[in-house]
Amino acid sequence: MARRDRAVLELLYGTGARVSEVTGLDVDDVDLDGRVVRLVGKGSKERHVPLGGAAAAAVGDWLAAGRPVLAARGSGGAALLLNQ
């Protein structure tokens, strides 16, 4: 869960996103290779925001080592951030 929390904080800080935008992200909304994240905000307005190095590293770590453990328990679907 520490990996997830770090990814959340880095996304919030690094992109200037709202909490609702970050918690609504799906895995496909994050492009780690292009270092861009697609955010959907108020009024369903979509914007593409650059993803800094620290945020990309934190999200990559979460996707590689944290999310698969929780996803294996059958939760989450396409959501980027999963809970226990």
C-alpha positions in Angstrom: 0.0 0.0 0.0 3.0 2.3 0.5 3.7 2.0 -3.2 0.2 3.0 -4.1 0.3 5.9 -1.7 3.6 7.2 -3.1 2.1 6.9 -6.6 -0.9 9.0 -5.6 1.2 11.7 -3.9 3.6 11.9 -6.9 0.7 12.1 -9.3 -1.0 14.8 -7.3 2.1 16.9 -6.9 3.7 16.2 -10.3 0.6 16.9 -12.4 -1.4 19.4 -10.4 -4.4 17.0 -10.7 -7.4 17.1 -8.4 -7.9 14.1 -6.1 -11.0 13.1 -8.0 -9.0 13.1 -11.3 -6.2 10.8 -9.8 -8.6 8.4 -8.1 -10.6 8.1 -11.4 -7.6 7.0 -13.5 -7.5 3.7 -15.3 -4.3 1.9 -16.2 -4.7 2.9 -19.9 -4.8 6.6 -18.9 -1.1 6.5 -18.0 1.5 6.4 -20.7 4.8 5.7 -18.9 6.8 5.5 -22.2 5.5 8.9 -23.4 5.4 10.2 -19.8 1.9 11.6 -20.2 -1.3 11.1 -18.2 -4.8 11.6 -19.4 -6.9 13.4 -16.8 -10.7 13.8 -16.9 -11.8 16.7 -14.8 -14.9 18.8 -14.0 -17.4 18.8 -16.8 -15.8 15.7 -18.3 -13.0 18.0 -19.7 -10.1 15.9 -20.8 -6.5 17.1 -20.7 -3.1 15.4 -21.3 -0.5 16.4 -18.7 3.2 15.6 -18.7 4.3 13.1 -16.1 7.6 14.0 -14.3 10.3 11.5 -13.6 9.4 10.9 -9.9 5.8 10.4 -10.7 6.6 8.1 -13.6 8.9 6.0 -11.4 6.4 5.8 -8.6 3.5 4.8 -10.9 5.8 2.3 -12.7 6.8 0.8 -9.3 3.1 0.5 -8.3 2.2 -1.1 -11.6 5.1 -3.6 -11.5 5.1 -4.6 -7.8 2.0 -3.3 -6.0 -1.1 -3.4 -8.2 -0.7 -7.0 -9.5 -0.9 -8.3 -5.9 -4.3 -6.6 -5.3 -5.6 -7.3 -8.8 -4.9 -11.0 -8.3 -7.4 -10.9 -5.5 -10.1 -10.1 -8.1 -10.6 -6.4 -7.4 -10.2 -3.3 -9.5 -10.8 -4.1 -13.1 -9.1 -1.4 -15.1 -8.7 1.1 -12.2 -5.1 2.3 -11.7 -5.4 2.6 -7.9 -6.7 -0.3 -6.0 -7.6 -0.7 -2.3 -7.4 -3.7 -0.1 
